[in-house]
């Protein structure tokens, strides 16, 4: 019976992955393709000041936003030898977002002494040359050992409890509860990440942030319910969901545990906790579920 369920589950995972939108991939674990970073861009000044012209860093320094409240066309000057079309030209009353190569180059540097480095983006406002002065700021790194410790604890608790409780009803309850916790942590991570991109529809960013883990939500919910009821397919679905969450969140989001700047609406430390719970808890669910599967079906109480 377990073999039949494994075949069905593999078919379901494959078909869902093929049908998911192209933008919902594991590489887009933070919405819009954003990822954590060691530094953040800030706009310091516009020289000379131009009435109606505003430039600021958005999305935790990933892009710049120019708002043209002047009566002239604003042109972002390209780097020498690069195509002008790669950077925005903003009509009066318009606005534009862009990732500037000068800011990207500053962010690629090693942390400098003083934790700051300067960059300049030249604009042309009508016939006037304007310089946007900014800085790349390196905040202190997070307490990485704390967040890795939380991930290890999130793995160990359900894993140990699942192994000890295999063959008992409380072991099934632990597996189901751990699966629900992992689902909740991942959902909050996705919701908080989806609101960061300023010029994209929120539903589309939800799909972007979820990626293939979108499949894990229903798998985990159904798996937890079936596990509590004593159905043999329940632990199998929990294992599939936990493994999927851990695999999808690792390539990009695991770096939130070590990077200082995290593109998340509700605070970097909350996102680190959610990522640690999703990663460690997902693996813990896999261990606990496999232990229950090896033990065999247990009659419901």
C-alpha positions in Angstrom: 0.0 0.0 0.0 2.8 2.4 0.8 4.4 1.8 -2.6 1.1 2.8 -4.3 1.0 6.0 -2.3 4.6 6.8 -3.2 4.0 6.4 -6.9 0.8 8.6 -6.7 2.7 11.3 -4.7 5.6 11.4 -7.1 3.2 11.8 -10.0 1.3 14.6 -8.2 4.6 16.5 -7.4 5.8 16.2 -11.0 2.5 17.4 -12.5 2.1 20.3 -10.1 5.7 21.4 -10.7 5.1 21.4 -14.5 1.9 23.4 -14.1 3.2 26.0 -11.7 3.7 29.5 -13.2 7.2 30.1 -14.6 7.8 32.9 -12.1 7.2 30.6 -9.1 10.6 28.9 -8.9 12.8 28.0 -6.0 15.3 30.8 -6.9 12.6 33.4 -6.1 12.3 32.4 -2.5 12.0 36.1 -1.6 9.4 37.8 -3.8 10.5 39.3 -7.1 13.8 37.5 -7.0 15.1 39.6 -4.1 17.5 38.0 -1.7 19.3 38.9 1.6 22.5 40.9 1.4 25.3 42.1 3.6 24.8 45.8 2.8 22.1 48.3 1.9 22.0 51.3 -0.4 21.0 54.8 0.9 20.5 58.0 -1.0 22.3 60.9 0.9 21.8 63.9 -1.3 20.9 65.3 -4.7 23.4 67.9 -6.0 22.3 70.5 -6.9 18.8 70.1 -5.5 16.1 70.3 -8.1 12.6 71.2 -7.0 10.2 68.3 -7.6 13.0 65.7 -8.2 13.1 62.9 -5.7 15.4 59.8 -5.7 15.4 57.2 -3.0 16.5 53.6 -2.4 13.7 51.1 -2.1 13.2 47.4 -1.4 16.0 47.4 1.2 18.4 49.0 -1.2 17.9 46.6 -4.1 16.7 49.3 -6.4 16.4 53.1 -6.8 13.2 55.0 -7.4 13.2 58.4 -9.2 10.0 60.5 -9.1 10.0 63.3 -11.6 8.0 66.2 -10.3 9.8 68.7 -12.5 8.8 70.0 -15.9 11.7 68.4 -17.6 12.6 64.9 -18.8 14.9 63.1 -16.4 17.5 60.8 -17.9 19.6 58.4 -15.8 23.1 58.6 -17.4 24.6 55.2 -18.3 28.1 54.0 -17.6 30.5 54.7 -20.5 30.1 52.1 -23.2 26.8 50.7 -21.9 23.6 51.0 -23.8 21.4 54.0 -22.8 18.3 52.0 -23.1 19.3 49.9 -20.0 18.5 52.8 -17.7 15.3 54.8 -17.3 14.1 58.0 -19.0 11.4 59.5 -17.0 8.8 62.0 -18.4 7.5 64.9 -16.3 5.1 63.5 -13.7 6.4 60.0 -14.1 8.4 57.6 -11.9 10.8 54.7 -12.6 12.5 51.9 -10.6 15.8 50.5 -11.6 18.8 48.6 -10.4 21.8 50.8 -11.0 25.2 49.2 -11.9 27.1 51.7 -9.8 25.2 50.7 -6.7 25.6 47.1 -7.6 29.3 47.5 -7.9 29.5 49.3 -4.6 27.6 46.4 -2.9 30.0 43.8 -4.4 32.9 45.3 -2.5 34.2 43.9 0.7 33.1 45.5 3.9 35.2 48.7 4.0 36.7 50.4 7.1 33.9 52.5 8.6 31.2 50.2 7.1 30.4 52.7 4.4 31.3 53.3 0.8 30.2 56.1 -1.5 28.6 55.9 -4.9 27.3 58.5 -7.4 24.6 58.2 -10.0 24.5 61.0 -12.6 21.2 62.3 -14.0 20.3 64.8 -16.6 17.3 67.0 -15.9 16.6 68.9 -19.1 19.9 70.5 -19.8 21.2 70.3 -16.2 23.5 67.6 -14.9 22.6 66.4 -11.4 24.5 64.0 -9.1 22.6 61.6 -6.8 25.0 60.9 -3.9 24.6 57.8 -2.0 26.3 55.3 0.3 26.5 51.6 0.7 26.0 50.8 4.4 27.1 47.5 6.0 25.1 46.8 9.2 26.4 44.5 11.9 25.9 40.8 11.0 23.2 38.9 12.8 23.8 36.4 15.7 24.2 33.5 13.2 24.9 30.9 15.9 21.6 31.7 17.5 19.6 31.2 14.3 21.4 28.1 13.3 20.8 26.8 16.9 17.1 27.5 16.4 17.1 25.6 13.1 18.9 22.6 14.8 16.4 22.7 17.7 13.5 22.8 15.2 14.9 19.7 13.6 15.7 17.9 16.8 12.5 18.3 18.7 10.1 16.6 16.1 12.8 14.2 15.0 13.5 12.8 18.5 9.8 12.9 19.6 8.8 11.2 16.3 11.3 8.4 16.7 10.4 7.9 20.4 6.7 8.1 19.7 6.6 5.9 16.6 3.9 3.3 17.2 2.1 5.5 19.7 -0.8 8.0 19.1 1.2 10.9 20.7 3.9 10.3 18.1 1.4 10.9 15.4 0.1 14.0 17.1 3.7 15.3 17.4 4.3 14.7 13.7 1.0 16.4 12.7 1.7 19.4 15.0 5.2 19.8 13.7 3.9 19.8 10.1 1.4 22.5 10.9 4.1 24.6 12.6 6.3 24.4 9.5 3.4 25.3 7.2 2.6 28.3 9.4 6.2 29.5 9.5 6.5 29.2 5.7 3.2 31.0 5.1 4.3 33.9 7.3 7.6 34.1 5.5 5.9 34.2 2.1 3.4 36.8 3.2 6.0 39.1 4.6 8.3 38.7 1.6 5.6 39.3 -1.0 4.9 42.9 0.0 8.5 44.1 -0.5 8.5 44.7 -4.3 6.8 48.1 -4.7 5.7 47.9 -8.4 4.4 44.3 -8.6 1.0 42.8 -7.8 0.8 41.2 -4.4 -0.8 38.0 -5.6 1.9 37.5 -8.2 4.6 38.1 -5.6 2.9 35.5 -3.3 3.5 33.0 -6.1 7.0 34.2 -6.6 7.9 33.9 -2.9 6.2 30.5 -2.5 7.7 28.8 -5.5 7.3 25.0 -5.7 6.6 25.1 -1.9 3.1 26.1 -2.9 2.5 22.4 -3.3 3.6 21.8 0.3 0.8 23.7 1.9 -2.0 21.4 0.9 0.2 18.3 1.2 1.1 19.2 4.7 -2.5 20.1 5.8 -3.9 16.8 4.4 -1.0 14.9 5.7 -1.4 16.2 9.3 -5.1 15.5 9.2 -4.7 11.9 8.0 -1.8 11.3 10.4 -3.9 12.2 13.4 -6.7 10.0 12.1 -4.3 7.1 11.8 -4.3 6.8 8.0 -1.2 5.2 6.6 -0.9 7.9 3.9 -0.7 10.7 6.5 3.0 10.4 7.5 4.0 10.0 3.8 2.4 13.3 2.9 4.0 15.0 5.9 7.4 13.7 4.8 6.8 15.0 1.3 5.7 18.4 2.5 8.5 18.8 5.1 11.2 17.8 2.6 9.7 20.1 -0.1 9.8 23.1 2.3 13.4 22.4 3.4 14.6 21.9 -0.2 12.9 25.0 -1.6 13.9 27.4 1.2 17.5 26.4 1.4 19.1 27.8 -1.8 18.3 31.5 -1.1 16.6 32.0 2.2 19.1 30.1 4.3 21.4 33.1 3.8 19.0 35.3 5.9 20.6 33.5 8.9 24.0 35.1 8.1 23.2 38.3 6.1 22.4 41.6 7.8 19.8 42.9 5.3 16.7 40.9 4.8 13.9 41.8 2.3 11.0 41.2 4.7 8.2 43.6 5.7 8.0 42.7 9.3 11.6 42.7 10.5 14.7 40.7 9.7 14.8 38.7 13.0 11.2 37.5 12.5 12.1 36.3 9.1 15.2 34.6 10.3 13.1 32.7 12.9 10.6 31.7 10.3 13.3 30.5 7.9 15.0 28.5 10.8 11.7 26.9 11.7 10.8 26.1 8.1 14.3 24.6 7.3 15.0 22.8 10.6 11.3 21.9 11.2 10.9 20.6 7.6 13.8 18.2 8.1 12.6 17.2 11.5 9.2 16.3 10.0 11.0 14.1 7.4 12.8 12.2 10.2 9.7 11.8 12.3 7.5 10.8 9.4 10.0 8.2 8.2 10.2 6.7 11.7 6.4 6.4 11.8 6.4 4.9 8.3 9.0 2.3 9.3 6.9 1.4 12.3 3.9 0.7 10.2 0.2 1.7 10.6 -1.0 2.4 14.0 -4.7 2.0 14.9 -6.4 5.3 15.7 -7.4 5.8 19.3 
